[in-house]
């Protein structure tokens, strides 16, 4: 079941990343056209940057599921098959550990319990925690940056799911994907 959930989540990540890639292309083209007409839309640059960041994080998480992450295998390729499998599980464990650390850092950074304890009063939250994550706006879009930074939660949750599925042997098998 974990493997099916991981696969479905990875497909959603890839679909959203593909949509973001198309939107980045459209935003860049819009930027070229508006600048050539002398009516530049400055928010387009910022939106394209945020879309690129979201696309990269979603794609990186999905790559873990599909086993398409960058790897240096010069050492593991020389090992006997049994040791290669142990090394692969060790890497899966490290990836899961990294993902869990990311979840912990997101928890510390966004401090949802402190926000709830302050009654969602941002001034009280900031005064109690000296955490201004919910107060900083984007430069030209006027959005709160915590919405942009929420990709870290999505990335950490996806990586945790894919890392766990890979560790218990229910992730995608890269050899099966190629055939």
C-alpha positions as CSV (number, residue, x, y, z in Angstrom):
1,X,0.0,0.0,0.0
2,X,2.8,2.4,0.8
3,X,4.3,1.8,-2.6
4,X,1.0,2.6,-4.3
5,X,0.7,5.8,-2.3
6,X,4.3,6.8,-3.1
7,X,3.7,6.1,-6.8
8,X,0.5,8.2,-6.9
9,X,2.2,11.0,-5.0
10,X,5.1,10.9,-7.4
11,X,2.8,11.1,-10.4
12,X,1.1,14.1,-8.9
13,X,4.5,15.7,-8.2
14,X,5.5,15.1,-11.8
15,X,2.2,16.4,-13.2
16,X,2.5,19.6,-11.1
17,X,6.2,20.0,-12.0
18,X,5.3,19.7,-15.7
19,X,2.6,22.3,-15.4
20,X,5.0,24.6,-13.7
21,X,7.6,24.0,-16.5
22,X,5.0,25.1,-19.0
23,X,4.1,28.1,-16.9
24,X,7.7,29.1,-16.6
25,X,8.0,29.0,-20.4
26,X,4.9,31.1,-20.8
27,X,6.1,33.6,-18.1
28,X,9.4,34.0,-19.8
29,X,7.7,34.6,-23.2
30,X,5.4,37.1,-21.6
31,X,8.3,38.8,-20.1
32,X,10.1,39.0,-23.5
33,X,7.0,40.4,-25.2
34,X,6.2,43.0,-22.5
35,X,9.8,44.2,-22.3
36,X,10.0,44.5,-26.1
37,X,6.8,46.6,-26.0
38,X,8.3,48.8,-23.3
39,X,5.7,47.8,-20.7
40,X,7.6,45.3,-18.5
41,X,5.7,43.4,-15.9
42,X,8.2,43.1,-13.1
43,X,6.2,40.5,-11.1
44,X,6.7,38.0,-14.0
45,X,10.4,37.5,-13.1
46,X,9.6,36.8,-9.5
47,X,6.7,34.4,-10.3
48,X,8.9,32.5,-12.8
49,X,11.6,32.1,-10.1
50,X,9.1,30.8,-7.6
51,X,7.6,28.4,-10.2
52,X,11.2,27.2,-11.0
53,X,11.9,26.5,-7.3
54,X,8.6,24.6,-6.8
55,X,9.3,22.6,-10.0
56,X,12.8,21.7,-8.8
57,X,11.6,20.5,-5.4
58,X,8.7,18.5,-6.8
59,X,10.9,17.0,-9.5
60,X,13.6,16.1,-6.9
61,X,11.1,14.3,-4.7
62,X,9.6,12.4,-7.6
63,X,13.1,11.4,-8.8
64,X,13.7,9.7,-5.4
65,X,10.5,7.6,-6.0
66,X,11.5,6.6,-9.6
67,X,15.2,6.0,-8.7
68,X,16.3,8.7,-11.1
69,X,18.4,10.7,-8.7
70,X,22.0,11.5,-9.5
71,X,24.3,8.9,-8.1
72,X,28.0,8.2,-8.2
73,X,28.4,4.5,-8.4
74,X,32.1,4.0,-9.1
75,X,32.5,2.3,-5.7
76,X,29.2,0.3,-5.5
77,X,29.6,-1.0,-9.1
78,X,32.7,-2.9,-8.0
79,X,31.0,-4.5,-5.0
80,X,29.4,-8.0,-5.1
81,X,25.7,-8.0,-5.7
82,X,24.8,-8.7,-2.0
83,X,26.9,-5.7,-0.9
84,X,25.4,-3.5,-3.6
85,X,21.9,-4.3,-2.2
86,X,23.1,-3.4,1.3
87,X,24.7,-0.2,0.0
88,X,21.4,0.7,-1.7
89,X,19.4,0.1,1.5
90,X,22.0,2.3,3.3
91,X,21.4,5.1,0.8
92,X,17.6,4.7,1.2
93,X,18.1,5.0,4.9
94,X,20.2,8.2,4.5
95,X,17.6,9.7,2.2
96,X,14.8,8.9,4.7
97,X,16.9,10.4,7.5
98,X,17.4,13.5,5.4
99,X,13.7,13.8,4.7
100,X,12.8,13.4,8.4
101,X,15.4,16.1,9.2
102,X,13.7,18.3,6.6
103,X,10.3,17.7,8.3
104,X,11.8,18.6,11.7
105,X,13.4,21.8,10.3
106,X,10.1,22.8,8.6
107,X,8.3,22.2,11.9
108,X,10.8,24.3,13.8
109,X,10.8,27.0,11.1
110,X,7.0,27.4,10.6
111,X,6.3,26.6,14.3
112,X,2.7,25.7,13.9
113,X,2.1,24.9,17.5
114,X,3.4,28.3,18.6
115,X,1.1,29.9,16.0
116,X,-1.9,28.0,17.3
117,X,-0.9,28.9,20.9
118,X,-0.8,32.6,19.9
119,X,-4.4,32.3,18.6
120,X,-3.1,32.9,15.0
121,X,-2.2,36.5,16.1
122,X,0.9,37.1,14.1
123,X,2.1,40.0,16.2
124,X,1.8,37.8,19.4
125,X,3.5,34.9,17.6
126,X,6.4,37.1,16.4
127,X,6.8,38.7,19.8
128,X,6.9,35.3,21.5
129,X,9.1,33.5,19.1
130,X,11.0,36.2,17.1
131,X,10.0,34.2,14.1
132,X,8.8,36.4,11.2
133,X,8.2,33.6,8.7
134,X,4.5,34.6,8.3
135,X,5.2,38.3,8.0
136,X,7.5,38.7,5.0
137,X,5.8,39.5,1.7
138,X,7.2,38.8,-1.7
139,X,8.9,41.7,-3.5
140,X,6.5,42.3,-6.4
141,X,3.7,39.8,-6.1
142,X,2.4,40.9,-2.6
143,X,2.0,37.3,-1.4
144,X,3.2,36.2,1.9
145,X,6.4,34.3,1.4
146,X,5.3,31.5,3.7
147,X,3.1,30.3,0.8
148,X,6.1,30.1,-1.5
149,X,8.2,28.4,1.2
150,X,5.5,25.8,1.8
151,X,7.1,23.8,-1.0
152,X,9.6,22.7,1.7
153,X,6.8,21.0,3.5
154,X,5.6,19.3,0.3
155,X,9.2,18.3,-0.6
156,X,9.9,16.9,2.9
157,X,6.6,15.0,3.1
158,X,7.1,13.5,-0.4
159,X,10.8,12.6,0.3
160,X,9.7,10.9,3.5
161,X,7.1,8.9,1.8
162,X,9.3,7.9,-1.1
163,X,12.3,7.2,1.1
164,X,10.2,5.0,3.4
165,X,8.7,3.1,0.4
166,X,12.2,2.6,-1.1
167,X,13.6,1.4,2.3
168,X,10.9,-1.2,2.7
169,X,11.2,-2.3,-0.9
170,X,8.0,-0.9,-2.2
171,X,9.4,2.0,-4.3
172,X,9.7,2.0,-8.0
173,X,12.3,-0.3,-9.4
174,X,14.4,1.7,-11.9
175,X,15.1,-1.4,-14.0
176,X,11.3,-2.0,-14.4
177,X,10.8,1.6,-15.5
178,X,13.3,1.3,-18.3
179,X,11.7,-1.7,-19.9
